[in-house]
Amino acid sequence: MVGNKIIGIILLILGLLVIFWGLYSSYNIFKGNQALPQVFRSEEIDFGLDGAESETGAPDIQKQMEETVSSQLAKIFPPGTFLKLMNLVSWSIFAWILILGGGKIAGLGIKLMSNA
């Protein structure tokens, strides 16, 4: 009985530590005191399409359209915005997993303490 109560207290403290660590890390990330974990990274790929021309010698229309669209999108969304958003979403999901897991651990500790 005393062993269950001690294990329950340890699990309760462990669960609360997991919850508070996740919340504290999230607070530091949102305040900018801690760097956001980089789950998604960007690598620039060069497909060698610079100066691509069609058989008639004129600049490729599709390449011009791609450049126009990409320049307009760069004005709306600065480079790296989508990756930052995806990294923030992935951290938020991980923080929720930590909070829910910590809650389950603490709940198990409370059950062990009440049954002792």
VEXSE-784090 format. One record per residue (C-alpha): x, y, z. Coordinates in steps of 0.02 Angstrom, whole numbers, plus 50000, padded with zeros to 5 digits. Layout:
N
XYZ...
***
This chain:
116
500005000050000501385012250044502325007049887500815011249778500665028149862502505032149833502405026649650500805036949632501655052549699503145049749583501995047649432500985062949480502565073549493503255066149331501625069849238501575087749302503405090249253503045084249076501555096049063502485111049132504035107649026502965107248868502065123248916503685132048964504535126948801503015132948701503045149448795504885151948756504625147548572503175159748553504135173448644505645170448532506815165748675507045148148604507245142748424505825133348343506295115048311506625112548125505585097548073505375103747894506865110847799507025118447627508365114447501508525125047347508505114347191509175120547025508375111646879509495120046751508075129246665508975146046660508845153446486507755139246421507105143146249505875134446137506335127545965505945144145883507245153345988505955163546085505955162946276504885149046344503145155546387502915142946528504545148546609503985166646601502315161946680503195152246819504345167046854502875179046858501855168046973503325164647089503765183147100501955187447141501875173747273503525179847347502725196947371501225189347460502145175947560503965179647601505145164847573505125152447715503415157447782502605140847739504045131047818503955141547977502085138547983502305119747961503655119248096502515129048213501065117348180502165102048209502795109248374500995113248427500475095248392501985088848490501585100548636499785094048640500455076248643501565080948790500125088948884498945074448853500285061548897500755071049054498925071549103498775052749081500345049749185499735061449322498005053349317498785036149340499765042949488498175049849566497295033149544498745024049627498735036149773496855034949799496835015849792498235014449921
***
